[in-house]
Amino acid sequence: MTDLTRQPAHVQLRALEGREISSRELLGLHLDRIDASTLNAVVTRDDDAARQAAHTSDERRARGEASGVLDGLPITIKDSFETAGLRTTSGAQELADHIPDQDADAVARLRHQGAVIMGKTNTPAYCQDLHTDNALFGSTLNPHDPARTVGGSSGGPAAAVAAHLTPADLGSDLAGSLRLPAHYCGVYGLRPTHGLVPARGHVPRPPGWLTSSDMVTPGPLARHPRDLDLLLTALTTPAPAEDTPWHVDLPTVSKGIDELRIAIWAEDPNCPVDHETAKALITFEKALIAAGALVRHTPGPVGFADSTRLFEQLLHATATATADDETAAAELTAARQLQDDDSSPRAIFLRHRTQTHRSWLRANEERAQLRSDWQRFFTEHDILVTPAAPTAAIPAGSRTLAVGGQERSFFDQTGWANLTSHIGLPSLVVPATTTTHGLPIGIQIIGRPYAERILLGVADGLASLLRVAG
């Protein structure tokens, strides 16, 4: 039984269904692992409520009434999602005592499918850093090397999954916030098609808001592609309170890997990768070829620099929604004082933060045109493979990024992830290999809208060849 926590979620669910273990026992095993952990990944718990939920699941199963694809499975939730009766801080001191009375929509869907929520996982304040550290709870450590970052902002979720503290977690991704930690911690992380999973109840926006960012996307992290498939089913099944007549029927894999048209975008001068990341892409390509795939290299469906520029403009625009009036006024004053030829990062930031609605509408039109470019690409290809990030996990707390001995922008860490962040395409990080020092390296695979299960099918088909699923 004690080894069951090291198994992926679908194996744990099979044990529950086969009455090899009860939900309450399985929960206890995970809580013991959390108690023994020094990673600081799980930061808020309500063990009594979790035990009651597990007991209720066991009673359902005993009556033959087990319901939901996750019934009885203990999981954790990123602390940015509101959880009814369980503290939700989003890593911010101002929310240290915030206990919601309503679940975020995505959390409600997981509960409706029987998930047992063990606790909340760490995130930087308001999810606004590529390291997971905050004044409330401190830093989360990387299970592979505590001197290395877990990334952010879903660093607590990725570390908890990687360390077998939980079989799965609900994270979120606005600017690579889920995929970068998945890459740094060596787990699978899925950013679904934007809008497929509702983001109401994700902080930020502030508690109580009904709207959310036009880019933030809830998504699952786990140790096997089949686990992500189960969580995807749960996250795309409306809970009763939503009172909606629709249901989602995502396309499933109708072809083998050997029949898919797979393209690889391995490098770009706008976001170079280091030698070990380049080798990981070769390892991934060899696994595809071993599975019978025919692959071709591509310079990419869009211009990297133009896509990044637009992403940054739209990112800074959506982030202004919750700025207070004093901050907004100060930024506008500062922007008006800029010289026309000032192209510094600060100037670009201020112009984006204070852009007119007309400017945003034009940027949104440019986004639609970029989506069309991606759509054309996916008429000729089924899957695009890219790096997940330029390097393996950087030192904890570092504000610099070195690639091949050259200093790059700190934010290049999410450069490859953000090709799809503002476009909303499904993007999956797959653990591919490790560096010579044992740090994980992931690969990103991208598909057309609503192709999540095709991506997961490819990852599942490669898992045994890559020998990284656990």
Secondary structure as the mmCIF struct_conf table of DSSP 4:
data_model
#
loop_
_struct_conf.conf_type_id
_struct_conf.id
_struct_conf.beg_label_comp_id
_struct_conf.beg_label_asym_id
_struct_conf.beg_label_seq_id
_struct_conf.end_label_comp_id
_struct_conf.end_label_asym_id
_struct_conf.end_label_seq_id
HELX_RH_3T_P HELX_RH_3T_P1 THR A 2 ARG A 6
BEND BEND1 GLN A 7 GLN A 7
HELX_RH_AL_P HELX_RH_AL_P1 ALA A 9 GLU A 17
TURN_TY1_P TURN_TY1_P1 GLY A 18 ARG A 19
BEND BEND2 GLU A 20 ILE A 21
HELX_RH_AL_P HELX_RH_AL_P2 SER A 23 ALA A 36
BEND BEND3 LEU A 39 LEU A 39
STRN STRN1 VAL A 42 ARG A 45
HELX_RH_AL_P HELX_RH_AL_P3 ASP A 47 ALA A 62
TURN_TY1_P TURN_TY1_P2 ARG A 63 GLY A 64
BEND BEND4 GLY A 68 GLY A 68
TURN_TY1_P TURN_TY1_P3 VAL A 69 GLY A 72
STRN STRN2 PRO A 74 LYS A 78
TURN_TY1_P TURN_TY1_P4 ASP A 79 SER A 80
STRN STRN3 PHE A 81 PHE A 81
STRN STRN4 THR A 83 THR A 83
TURN_TY1_P TURN_TY1_P5 ALA A 84 GLY A 85
STRN STRN5 LEU A 86 LEU A 86
TURN_TY1_P TURN_TY1_P6 SER A 90 GLY A 91
HELX_RH_3T_P HELX_RH_3T_P2 GLN A 93 LEU A 95
TURN_TY1_P TURN_TY1_P7 ALA A 96 ASP A 97
BEND BEND5 ASP A 101 GLN A 102
HELX_RH_AL_P HELX_RH_AL_P4 ASP A 105 HIS A 112
TURN_TY1_P TURN_TY1_P8 GLN A 113 GLY A 114
STRN STRN6 VAL A 116 THR A 121
BEND BEND6 PRO A 124 PRO A 124
HELX_RH_3T_P HELX_RH_3T_P3 ALA A 125 CYS A 127
BEND BEND7 LEU A 130 HIS A 131
STRN STRN7 ASP A 133 ASN A 134
TURN_TY1_P TURN_TY1_P9 ALA A 135 PHE A 137
STRN STRN8 GLY A 138 SER A 139
HELX_LH_PP_P HELX_LH_PP_P1 THR A 140 ASN A 142
TURN_TY1_P TURN_TY1_P10 PRO A 143 HIS A 144
TURN_TY1_P TURN_TY1_P11 PRO A 146 ALA A 147
STRN STRN9 ARG A 148 ARG A 148
BEND BEND8 GLY A 152 SER A 154
HELX_RH_AL_P HELX_RH_AL_P5 GLY A 155 ALA A 162
TURN_TY1_P TURN_TY1_P12 ALA A 163 HIS A 164
BEND BEND9 LEU A 165 LEU A 165
BEND BEND10 PRO A 167 PRO A 167
STRN STRN10 ALA A 168 ASP A 173
BEND BEND11 LEU A 174 GLY A 176
TURN_TY1_P TURN_TY1_P13 SER A 177 LEU A 178
HELX_RH_AL_P HELX_RH_AL_P6 ARG A 179 CYS A 185
TURN_TY1_P TURN_TY1_P14 GLY A 186 GLY A 186
STRN STRN11 TYR A 188 ARG A 191
HELX_LH_PP_P HELX_LH_PP_P2 PRO A 192 PRO A 192
BEND BEND12 THR A 193 THR A 193
TURN_TY1_P TURN_TY1_P15 HIS A 194 GLY A 195
BEND BEND13 LEU A 196 VAL A 197
TURN_TY1_P TURN_TY1_P16 ARG A 200 GLY A 201
STRN STRN12 HIS A 202 HIS A 202
BEND BEND14 VAL A 203 ARG A 205
HELX_LH_PP_P HELX_LH_PP_P3 PRO A 206 PRO A 206
TURN_TY1_P TURN_TY1_P17 PRO A 207 GLY A 208
BEND BEND15 LEU A 210 LEU A 210
BEND BEND16 ASP A 214 MET A 215
STRN STRN13 THR A 217 ALA A 222
BEND BEND17 ARG A 223 HIS A 224
HELX_RH_AL_P HELX_RH_AL_P7 PRO A 225 LEU A 235
TURN_TY1_P TURN_TY1_P18 THR A 236 THR A 236
BEND BEND18 THR A 237 THR A 237
HELX_RH_3T_P HELX_RH_3T_P4 PRO A 240 GLU A 242
BEND BEND19 LYS A 255 LYS A 255
HELX_RH_3T_P HELX_RH_3T_P5 ILE A 257 GLU A 259
BEND BEND20 LEU A 260 LEU A 260
STRN STRN14 ARG A 261 ILE A 264
TURN_TY1_P TURN_TY1_P19 PRO A 269 ASN A 270
BEND BEND21 CYS A 271 CYS A 271
HELX_RH_AL_P HELX_RH_AL_P8 HIS A 275 ALA A 290
TURN_TY1_P TURN_TY1_P20 ALA A 291 GLY A 292
STRN STRN15 LEU A 294 HIS A 297
BEND BEND22 PRO A 299 PRO A 299
BEND BEND23 PRO A 301 VAL A 302
HELX_RH_AL_P HELX_RH_AL_P9 PHE A 304 ALA A 319
HELX_RH_3T_P HELX_RH_3T_P6 THR A 320 THR A 322
HELX_RH_AL_P HELX_RH_AL_P10 ASP A 325 ARG A 336
TURN_TY1_P TURN_TY1_P21 GLN A 337 GLN A 337
BEND BEND24 LEU A 338 LEU A 338
TURN_TY1_P TURN_TY1_P22 ASP A 340 ASP A 341
BEND BEND25 SER A 344 SER A 344
HELX_RH_AL_P HELX_RH_AL_P11 PRO A 345 ARG A 353
TURN_TY1_P TURN_TY1_P23 THR A 354 THR A 354
HELX_RH_AL_P HELX_RH_AL_P12 HIS A 357 GLU A 380
BEND BEND26 ASP A 382 ASP A 382
STRN STRN16 ILE A 383 PRO A 387
BEND BEND27 ALA A 388 ALA A 392
HELX_LH_PP_P HELX_LH_PP_P4 ALA A 393 ILE A 394
STRN STRN17 PRO A 395 PRO A 395
TURN_TY1_P TURN_TY1_P24 ALA A 396 GLY A 397
STRN STRN18 LEU A 401 VAL A 403
TURN_TY1_P TURN_TY1_P25 GLY A 404 GLY A 405
STRN STRN19 GLN A 406 ARG A 408
HELX_RH_3T_P HELX_RH_3T_P7 PHE A 410 THR A 414
TURN_TY1_P TURN_TY1_P26 GLY A 415 TRP A 416
HELX_RH_3T_P HELX_RH_3T_P8 ALA A 417 LEU A 419
TURN_TY1_P TURN_TY1_P27 THR A 420 GLY A 424
STRN STRN20 SER A 427 THR A 434
TURN_TY1_P TURN_TY1_P28 THR A 436 HIS A 437
BEND BEND28 GLY A 438 GLY A 438
STRN STRN21 PRO A 440 ILE A 446
BEND BEND29 ARG A 448 ARG A 448
TURN_TY1_P TURN_TY1_P29 PRO A 449 TYR A 450
HELX_RH_AL_P HELX_RH_AL_P13 GLU A 452 LEU A 466
TURN_TY1_P TURN_TY1_P30 ARG A 467 ARG A 467
#
